[in-house]
Amino acid sequence: MLPPHVVLGTAYYPEYLPRSLGDRVPTDLDLMVAAGITAIRVGESVWSTWEPRDGVFDLEWIRPVLDGARDREIGVILGTPTYAVPPWLQRAHPEIAAERQTGVPVPWGIRQEIDYGQPAFLFHAERVVRRIVERHRDHPAVIGYQVDNEPGVLLAHNSSAFEDFVARLRRKYGDVEALNEAWGLTYWSHRLSDWSELWRPDGNSTPSYDLAWRRFQAARTSEFIGWQASLLRGLRRPGQFVTTCLAYDRPAVADVPLTSQLDVAAGNIYVDVQGGLTRPADPSRLEPGWIGRSVAELFLAADRVYGSRGEPFLVTETNATSIGGAHQNRPPYDGQLRQLAWAMVSRGARMVEYWHWHSIHHGAETFWGGILGHDLEPGRVYREIAAIGAELAAAGSSVVDLTPDVDVAVLWSNESDWAMQCQPPLATHGGIPDQASYRTIVEAFYSGTLDAGLRPGVVPVERLEVALSAPVVVAAGLYVASDAVLDRLVSYARDGGHLIVGPRTGYADLEAWPRPETAPPRLREAAGMAYQEFENLESAMPVSGLDGHVTRWAETLLVDDADVLATYEHPTGRRPIVTSKQFGAGRVTYVGTVPDRALAAALYGESRLWAPSVTALSAVNAAGERLWFVHNWSGTAVVVEPPMAVVPLVPVESGQGALARVELGPWDVRVLKEAQ
């Protein structure tokens, strides 16, 4: 469904341009061709343009864009505009407004204000989608569809949503007595005698309820996207793909069930540039959120999109220049856009699409920078993206359908993340619950693999068997886990794998109940240790035995028959914090803290193969060739000596054989092919 090369794309909104400029479409498309841009995304944000009044459609406004793209061999991803409803629909059906709190509708005036379970919304959404697709599906420029946009932005508290939630609970549990037992509702006199007594989520304090509510909201999002995808499959022309763009931090998204209903996974990857891309990394200026704060978070974000389906993916949005609001002005340094593009390709991206082509002259995102600025003239950003386009064209099919090599598979659990948002184990300075506890724990272990010179991957726990093909598996922060998952991790180690277990893993069952057994539950024998107590740490403390520090959290490890790898000085005496035990044909290493960068790297054994500013990740292409993507994440040039025979792929260097030394300039990247 996609061309045999990595697609360089951009979101394109000619409808946003000042009318005083006249028809810029030919100029814009010509500039795109010159930059090597081979795809555009259009139409997803302007329902009120497609349907300015109820039942009155304007389907022709996009035709000049489609025709111009066809004439220039630019593929078009046509978006369905269901995430931004028109004012006439808001006025005619005020009941479609979502409620973040029961009875309090989200005010109109932004986007994604709707509860997509409302029948009136679904009726009008289907009607506009049908009209758009039926009109344009046969246009040769249209290669695929994006349904909706960044779904799952809120937890809808509408009465109809709550009634659906209760109905699903009744189907799952059968009667209220079963629910009382499953959720522990004896506590604080919450036992129900009838389903009508279940309270609204606004005032809920029961963790099991909270987890069920989050599962329900994610299921609604998956069902809505699945409904649209099914609709598109019945309308599209053969050979056209269907996807959506995911913002993976949305509160009502479970990526595995959602992307299973699409033809290809797609995600939006935004990253803090300038000093945010420096390695070794300094503490980030940003709080955890939708912007990746480091090179490690860049790779982790890409690995999550790959992991959703375990196959190559699309990047539907990424930085062209400054991103966010009028106060967030951080254009990338020279070379950093090129680094980002090749980093995403190295993890399996089949498309790198910028948001957006031109900076917008009005609206909430006025200062979210495009490839062209407000003057609409090509500049430094345009020239760097054109250089990326030339390199992707030269690389051709050799960088398509990549399978990343994985030394360490890091498990990801959305449900553990949700549970830790309800009851965060970590605290920020001042003792405030840290809603990013799960991310903090997992990212520490993931970052350590890069610092150790290894190749990480992220695998959702739903696809556990895929993770178990890696020589090392990390289960850190896996707070909500089934008995079957924990037992499978034990058998993985017994059969020869190296299992690294981090804080809170296995502590709770699928109802978010702590297991009534000594921690780590179901893993104690394999790990050769236990713990009964745990505490928050106000400051980092150095460890002995390995490099680095314990941070944020410490479990009081009780050693049975494991070896102690690292200890730290607690006010009450020296305590073990990292243990390891030979178990069957494999090994279980237990880490009772959130490791800092040095300790996390030491867990894997630092290779010291590459300079501290360098990452070297590899992937195998469809032809069976192994490619190495070597980045220098610093403003200082470095020279690396690859331990294997490699030849240059990007940049193309004529007449050059195997390289003994690879020179990397400031903020540089080289793509190398391992010699056969």
C-alpha positions in Angstrom: 0.0 0.0 0.0 3.0 2.3 0.4 5.7 3.1 -2.2 9.0 1.2 -2.1 10.8 4.0 -0.4 10.6 6.0 2.9 7.9 8.7 2.3 8.8 12.2 3.3 5.6 14.1 3.9 3.9 17.1 5.4 0.5 18.2 6.5 -0.8 20.8 4.0 -3.5 23.3 4.7 -4.0 25.7 1.8 -7.4 26.5 3.2 -5.7 28.3 6.1 -3.7 30.7 3.9 -4.7 34.4 3.7 -7.0 34.9 0.7 -5.0 37.9 -0.3 -2.2 35.6 -1.4 -4.3 34.1 -4.2 -3.7 30.5 -5.4 -0.4 29.3 -3.8 -1.1 25.6 -4.4 1.1 25.3 -7.5 3.9 27.2 -5.8 3.7 25.1 -2.7 3.6 21.8 -4.5 6.5 22.7 -6.7 8.6 23.6 -3.6 7.6 20.2 -2.1 8.8 18.4 -5.2 12.1 20.2 -5.1 12.5 19.2 -1.4 11.8 15.5 -2.1 8.4 15.5 -0.3 6.3 12.7 -1.7 3.2 12.8 0.4 0.8 15.3 1.9 -2.0 14.9 4.5 -5.0 17.1 3.9 -8.5 17.9 5.0 -8.7 16.4 8.5 -9.3 19.6 10.4 -12.0 21.4 8.5 -15.4 19.7 8.8 -17.0 23.2 8.5 -15.4 23.6 5.1 -16.5 20.2 3.9 -20.0 20.8 5.2 -20.6 24.5 6.0 -24.3 23.9 6.8 -26.2 20.9 7.8 -26.5 18.6 4.8 -24.9 21.2 2.4 -21.5 19.9 1.2 -18.6 21.5 -0.6 -16.5 18.6 -1.8 -14.6 20.4 -4.6 -12.4 22.8 -2.7 -9.7 20.2 -2.3 -9.7 19.2 -6.0 -7.0 21.6 -7.1 -4.7 20.1 -4.4 -5.4 16.5 -5.5 -4.9 17.4 -9.2 -1.7 19.2 -8.5 -0.4 16.4 -6.3 -1.3 13.9 -9.1 0.6 15.9 -11.7 3.7 15.9 -9.5 3.5 12.3 -8.2 2.8 13.4 -4.7 0.6 10.9 -2.7 -2.3 12.3 -0.7 -3.4 11.0 2.7 -7.0 12.2 3.0 -8.1 12.9 6.5 -11.6 12.5 7.9 -12.6 15.7 9.8 -14.4 14.2 12.7 -12.2 15.6 15.5 -13.2 19.2 14.9 -17.0 19.6 14.6 -18.6 22.6 12.9 -20.6 25.2 14.9 -23.9 24.4 13.3 -23.6 20.8 14.7 -22.7 22.1 18.1 -25.8 24.3 18.1 -28.2 21.7 16.7 -27.0 18.9 19.0 -25.5 20.4 22.2 -25.8 16.9 23.8 -22.7 15.8 21.8 -20.5 17.9 24.0 -18.2 15.8 26.1 -18.2 16.2 29.9 -14.9 16.0 31.7 -17.0 16.2 34.9 -20.5 14.9 35.2 -23.0 17.5 34.0 -20.3 20.0 33.0 -19.9 20.1 29.2 -16.5 21.0 27.7 -16.9 24.6 26.4 -17.0 25.0 22.6 -14.1 26.8 21.0 -11.2 24.4 20.9 -11.3 21.0 19.2 -12.2 17.4 20.3 -14.9 18.7 22.5 -17.3 15.9 21.6 -18.3 12.6 23.2 -18.0 10.3 20.2 -20.5 7.8 21.6 -23.3 10.2 20.9 -25.7 9.0 18.2 -26.2 12.5 16.7 -22.4 12.8 16.3 -22.0 9.4 14.8 -24.8 10.0 12.3 -23.3 13.3 11.1 -19.7 11.9 11.2 -20.7 8.9 9.0 -22.5 11.2 6.6 -19.6 13.6 6.0 -17.0 10.8 5.8 -19.1 8.9 3.2 -19.5 12.0 1.1 -15.8 12.9 1.2 -14.6 9.4 0.4 -17.1 8.6 -2.2 -16.2 11.8 -4.0 -12.4 11.4 -3.9 -11.6 7.8 -3.5 -11.0 7.2 -7.2 -8.6 10.2 -7.5 -5.2 8.6 -8.4 -3.4 10.9 -6.0 -5.2 9.4 -2.9 -3.0 6.7 -1.4 -4.7 6.3 2.0 -6.8 7.8 4.8 -6.3 9.1 8.3 -9.4 8.6 10.3 -9.9 11.3 13.0 -6.8 12.8 14.7 -5.1 12.1 18.0 -8.1 10.4 19.5 -8.6 9.7 23.2 -7.9 13.2 24.5 -10.4 13.1 27.4 -12.4 10.8 29.7 -16.0 11.4 28.8 -18.2 11.5 31.9 -21.5 11.9 29.9 -24.5 10.0 31.3 -24.7 7.8 28.2 -21.0 6.9 28.7 -21.5 6.0 32.3 -24.6 3.9 31.5 -22.5 2.0 28.9 -19.8 1.5 31.6 -22.3 0.0 34.0 -23.7 -2.2 31.3 -20.3 -3.6 30.5 -19.6 -4.2 34.2 -22.8 -6.1 34.5 -21.8 -8.3 31.6 -18.4 -8.9 33.0 -19.3 -9.6 36.7 -22.9 -10.8 36.5 -24.1 -9.4 39.8 -23.2 -6.7 42.3 -21.9 -9.2 44.8 -19.2 -10.3 42.4 -18.3 -6.6 41.8 -18.2 -6.0 45.5 -15.7 -8.7 45.9 -13.6 -7.9 42.9 -13.3 -4.2 43.8 -13.1 -4.6 47.6 -16.1 -2.5 48.2 -16.5 -3.4 51.8 -13.9 -0.7 52.4 -15.4 2.6 53.5 -18.9 1.2 53.3 -19.0 1.1 49.5 -20.7 -2.3 49.1 -23.5 -2.2 46.5 -26.9 -3.8 46.8 -28.0 -2.8 43.3 -26.3 -1.6 40.1 -28.1 1.7 40.3 -26.0 2.5 43.4 -22.7 2.7 41.6 -21.4 6.2 42.0 -20.1 8.4 39.2 -16.4 8.4 38.6 -16.0 12.1 39.6 -15.7 11.3 43.3 -14.2 7.8 43.0 -11.3 6.8 45.3 -11.4 3.0 44.6 -8.3 1.9 42.6 -10.1 -1.0 41.0 -12.9 1.3 39.8 -10.4 3.7 38.4 -8.6 1.0 36.4 -11.9 -0.3 35.1 -12.9 3.2 34.1 -9.6 3.8 32.2 -10.0 0.4 30.4 -13.5 1.4 29.4 -12.5 4.8 28.1 -9.7 3.3 26.1 -12.1 0.7 24.7 -14.5 3.4 23.6 -11.7 5.1 21.7 -10.6 1.9 20.0 -14.2 1.1 19.1 -14.7 4.6 17.6 -11.6 4.4 15.5 -12.5 0.8 14.6 -15.9 2.0 13.5 -14.4 4.6 11.2 -11.8 2.2 9.8 -14.5 -0.3 9.0 -16.5 2.4 7.3 -13.5 3.4 5.2 -12.7 -0.2 4.2 -16.1 -0.4 2.7 -15.7 2.8 0.7 -12.0 2.9 -0.3 -10.4 2.0 -3.5 -8.3 -1.2 -3.4 -4.7 -0.5 -2.5 -5.5 2.4 -0.2 -4.5 2.2 3.5 -6.4 3.3 6.6 -4.7 4.6 9.7 -5.0 7.3 12.4 -2.4 9.4 14.1 -1.9 8.5 17.8 -0.6 10.8 20.5 0.6 8.0 22.8 0.2 10.0 26.0 -3.6 10.5 25.5 -5.5 9.3 28.6 -8.1 7.2 26.7 -5.8 5.3 24.4 -4.7 1.6 24.5 -2.5 1.4 21.4 -2.4 -2.4 20.8 -6.2 -3.0 20.5 -6.6 0.4 18.7 -3.9 -0.2 16.0 -5.0 -3.8 15.5 -8.0 -2.3 13.6 -5.8 -0.3 11.2 -3.7 -1.2 8.2 -0.6 0.4 9.7 0.2 2.0 13.0 1.0 5.7 13.0 2.1 8.1 15.7 3.1 11.7 16.4 6.6 12.1 17.7 7.6 15.5 19.0 11.0 16.1 20.6 12.8 18.9 22.5 15.6 20.0 20.2 18.7 22.1 20.8 20.2 21.1 24.1 17.4 18.6 24.6 19.2 16.3 22.1 22.5 16.4 23.8 24.2 13.2 24.9 25.2 12.6 27.6 21.9 14.1 28.6 21.5 16.9 31.1 18.4 17.1 33.3 15.6 18.2 31.1 14.1 21.7 31.4 10.6 20.1 30.7 8.3 18.1 32.8 7.2 14.7 31.4 4.6 15.2 28.7 3.9 15.0 25.0 7.3 16.4 24.0 10.2 13.9 24.2 12.8 15.3 26.5 15.9 13.5 25.3 17.5 11.2 22.7 16.3 8.2 24.8 12.7 9.5 24.8 12.9 10.0 21.0 13.9 6.4 20.4 11.4 5.2 23.1 8.6 7.0 21.3 9.5 5.5 18.0 9.9 2.0 19.5 6.4 2.3 21.1 4.8 3.0 17.7 6.7 0.0 16.2 5.8 -2.1 19.1 2.0 -1.5 18.8 1.8 -3.9 15.9 5.4 -5.2 15.8 6.0 -3.8 12.3 7.0 -0.7 10.4 4.9 2.4 11.0 4.2 5.9 9.9 5.2 9.1 11.7 2.2 11.3 11.0 3.6 14.4 12.8 7.0 15.6 13.9 8.9 18.8 14.4 9.8 21.0 11.5 11.0 23.8 13.8 9.6 25.3 17.0 6.6 23.4 18.4 3.9 24.3 20.8 2.7 27.8 21.9 4.0 31.3 21.4 6.3 30.9 24.3 8.0 27.8 23.1 10.5 29.0 20.5 13.3 26.5 20.1 14.3 26.0 16.4 16.6 23.0 15.9 20.3 23.4 15.4 21.7 22.7 12.0 21.7 18.9 11.5 19.2 18.1 14.2 16.2 17.6 11.8 18.3 15.2 9.8 19.2 13.3 12.9 15.6 13.1 14.0 14.5 11.8 10.6 17.1 9.0 10.4 16.5 8.1 14.1 12.8 7.4 13.3 13.7 5.5 10.1 16.2 3.4 12.1 13.3 2.2 14.3 11.1 1.2 11.3 9.4 4.4 10.1 8.0 4.1 6.6 7.0 7.8 6.5 8.3 10.9 8.2 5.7 13.6 8.0 6.2 17.1 9.3 3.5 19.2 11.0 3.2 21.3 8.9 4.0 22.8 5.6 3.6 26.5 6.4 3.2 28.3 9.7 -0.4 29.4 10.2 -1.4 33.0 10.2 -4.3 32.7 12.7 -5.7 30.4 15.3 -4.4 28.6 18.4 -1.3 27.2 16.7 -0.1 30.5 15.1 3.5 30.0 16.4 3.8 26.3 15.9 6.4 26.5 13.1 6.0 24.9 9.7 8.6 24.0 7.1 7.9 27.5 5.7 7.5 30.4 8.1 4.9 33.1 8.1 6.7 34.7 5.1 6.1 31.5 3.1 9.7 31.7 1.8 12.1 28.7 1.8 14.7 29.1 4.5 17.1 27.1 6.6 14.5 24.5 7.7 13.3 24.0 4.2 16.9 23.4 2.9 17.6 20.9 5.6 14.4 19.0 4.9 15.3 19.1 1.2 18.6 17.5 2.1 16.8 14.8 4.0 14.6 14.2 1.0 17.6 13.8 -1.3 19.1 11.2 1.1 15.9 9.2 1.4 15.6 9.1 -2.3 19.2 8.0 -2.7 18.8 5.3 0.0 15.6 4.0 -1.8 14.3 0.6 -0.9 17.3 -0.3 1.2 15.8 1.6 4.2 12.3 0.2 3.8 10.6 -2.4 6.0 13.3 -2.4 8.6 13.3 -4.8 11.6 15.2 -3.2 14.4 17.8 -5.4 16.2 16.9 -5.7 19.9 19.4 -6.6 22.6 17.1 -5.6 25.4 13.3 -5.8 25.2 11.6 -3.3 27.6 8.0 -4.2 28.4 5.4 -1.5 28.4 2.0 -1.7 30.2 -0.6 0.9 29.7 -2.6 -0.5 32.6 0.3 -0.2 35.0 0.7 3.4 33.9 -3.0 4.1 34.6 -2.8 2.4 38.0 0.2 4.5 38.9 -1.6 7.6 37.8 -4.3 6.7 40.3 -1.8 5.8 43.1 1.6 7.2 42.2 4.5 5.4 44.0 6.9 8.3 43.4 6.7 11.8 44.7 8.0 15.0 43.3 10.0 17.5 45.4 7.6 18.7 48.1 6.0 15.3 48.4 3.4 15.8 45.6 2.3 12.6 43.9 4.1 12.1 40.6 1.7 11.3 37.9 4.6 10.3 35.6 5.8 7.6 38.0 5.4 4.8 35.5 7.2 6.6 32.7 10.0 7.6 35.1 10.6 4.1 36.1 10.5 2.5 32.6 12.5 5.3 30.9 15.3 4.9 33.4 15.8 1.3 32.4 15.3 2.1 28.7 17.8 4.9 28.8 20.4 2.7 30.4 20.5 0.4 27.4 21.6 3.3 25.1 24.2 4.4 27.7 25.5 0.8 27.7 25.9 0.8 23.9 23.1 -1.7 23.5 20.0 -1.7 21.2 16.7 -1.4 23.0 13.2 -2.2 21.9 9.8 -1.6 23.5 7.2 -4.3 23.5 3.7 -4.0 24.9 2.9 -6.6 27.5 0.0 -7.8 25.3 2.7 -9.0 22.8 4.9 -10.6 25.5 6.0 -13.6 23.4 7.6 -11.2 21.0 9.7 -9.7 23.8 10.8 -13.1 25.0 12.8 -13.6 21.8 15.3 -11.0 23.1 18.3 -12.1 25.1 17.4 -9.6 27.9 13.9 -8.6 29.0 13.2 -5.7 31.3 10.0 -5.8 33.4 10.1 -2.6 35.4 7.1 -0.9 36.9 4.9 -3.7 35.7 2.6 -3.1 38.6 -0.6 -4.5 37.1 0.1 -8.0 35.8 -1.7 -11.3 35.5 -0.4 -14.5 37.1 0.1 -15.9 33.6 2.4 -13.0 32.6 4.5 -13.3 35.7 4.8 -17.1 35.3 5.8 -16.7 31.7 8.6 -14.3 32.7 9.9 -16.9 35.2 9.9 -19.6 32.5 11.7 -17.2 30.2 14.5 -17.0 32.7 14.5 -20.7 33.5 14.9 -21.4 29.8 18.0 -19.2 29.3 16.9 -15.6 29.2 18.1 -12.8 31.4 15.2 -11.2 33.1 15.8 -7.8 34.7 13.0 -6.9 37.2 12.5 -3.3 38.4 10.4 -1.7 41.1 6.7 -2.6 41.6 6.7 -5.4 39.1 4.0 -7.9 39.8 2.8 -6.1 43.0 -0.8 -5.9 41.9 -3.2 -8.2 40.1 -5.6 -7.3 37.2 -8.0 -5.5 39.6 -5.1 -3.4 41.0 -5.1 -5.3 44.3 -1.7 -5.9 45.9 -1.1 -9.6 45.9 -1.3 -11.1 49.4 2.2 -12.6 49.2 5.7 -11.5 49.8 7.1 -9.3 47.0 8.1 -9.6 44.3 5.0 -11.8 43.9 5.4 -15.0 41.9 9.0 -14.0 41.2 10.6 -14.5 44.7 12.1 -18.0 44.1 13.4 -17.1 40.7 15.0 -13.8 41.9 16.4 -15.3 45.1 15.3 -12.3 47.2 12.2 -10.6 48.7 11.1 -7.3 50.2 8.4 -6.2 52.5 9.2 -2.5 52.9 9.8 0.3 50.5 10.3 4.0 50.8 10.6 7.3 48.8 14.0 8.9 48.6 14.4 12.6 48.9 17.9 12.6 47.3 20.1 10.4 45.2 22.5 8.1 47.1 25.7 6.5 45.7 25.9 2.7 45.4 28.9 0.4 45.9 29.6 -2.5 43.7 28.3 -0.8 40.5 28.5 2.8 39.3 25.7 5.2 39.9 23.1 6.2 42.4 19.7 5.1 43.7 17.1 7.7 43.1 13.4 8.4 44.1 12.6 4.9 45.5 14.2 2.1 47.4 12.9 -1.3 48.4 14.4 -3.0 51.5 15.8 -6.2 49.8 16.0 -9.4 51.8 18.4 -11.7 50.1 17.7 -15.4 50.0 20.1 -17.1 47.6 20.9 -14.3 45.1 24.2 -12.5 44.7 24.4 -8.9 45.8 25.7 -6.7 42.9 25.2 -3.3 44.5 24.5 -1.8 47.9 23.8 1.7 49.2 24.3 3.5 52.5 20.9 3.8 54.1 20.7 5.9 57.4 20.2 2.6 59.2 23.1 0.8 57.5 24.3 -0.5 54.2 21.5 -2.3 52.2 21.5 -4.4 49.1 19.7 -2.7 46.1 20.7 -4.8 43.1 20.8 -8.6 43.2 21.2 -11.3 40.6 20.7 -15.1 40.6 21.4 -17.8 38.2 18.0 -19.5 37.6 17.8 -22.6 35.5 19.6 -21.9 32.3 19.1 -18.1 32.7 19.4 -15.3 35.2 17.1 -13.0 37.1 18.5 -9.6 38.2 16.4 -7.5 40.6 16.7 -3.7 40.9 14.9 -2.2 43.9 15.2 1.4 42.9 14.9 3.9 40.0 18.5 3.8 38.7 20.2 6.9 37.6 21.9 6.9 34.2 25.2 5.3 35.4 23.5 2.6 37.4 21.1 1.8 34.7 23.9 1.4 32.2 25.9 -0.7 34.6 23.0 -3.2 34.9 23.7 -4.2 31.3 27.5 -4.0 31.4 28.8 -0.9 29.6 30.4 -1.7 26.2 32.3 1.6 26.0 32.3 0.8 22.3 31.1 4.3 21.2 31.8 7.8 22.4 29.4 9.1 25.1 27.7 11.3 22.5 27.2 8.5 20.0 24.3 6.1 19.6 24.7 3.2 17.1 21.5 1.2 16.4 21.0 -1.3 13.7 18.1 -2.9 11.7 17.8 -5.5 9.0 16.1 -4.6 5.8 13.9 -6.7 3.5 17.0 -7.8 1.6 18.5 -9.2 4.8 21.1 -6.4 5.0 22.1 -5.0 8.4 22.2 -1.2 8.5 23.8 0.8 11.2 22.5 4.3 12.1 25.3 6.1 13.9 24.4 9.5 15.5 26.6 12.1 17.1 24.3 13.9 19.5 26.6 16.8 20.3 28.0 20.0 18.8 31.5 18.5 18.7 32.8 16.3 15.9 33.8 12.7 16.8 35.5 9.8 15.1 34.3 6.3 15.7 35.8 3.0 14.8 33.1 0.4 13.9 33.9 -3.1 15.3 32.5 -4.6 12.1 33.2 -4.1 8.4 30.8 -1.4 7.1 30.4 0.6 3.9 28.7 4.0 3.6 25.0 4.2 2.6 24.1 7.8 3.7 25.6 10.1 2.8 26.5 8.4 -0.5 30.2 8.4 -1.1 31.4 7.1 -4.4 34.2 4.8 -4.8 34.7 4.1 -1.1 35.1 0.6 0.3 34.9 -0.6 3.9 35.4 2.1 6.5 37.9 1.6 9.4 37.0 5.1 10.8 33.8 7.0 10.6 33.9 10.8 11.0 30.8 12.4 12.5 30.4 16.2 12.4 28.4 18.2 15.0 24.8 16.9 15.1 25.6 14.4 12.4 24.3 11.0 11.4 25.7 8.3 9.1 23.9 5.2 7.8 26.3 2.3 7.2 25.7 -1.1 5.7 27.4 -4.0 7.3 29.6 -5.7 4.7 28.4 -9.2 3.7 
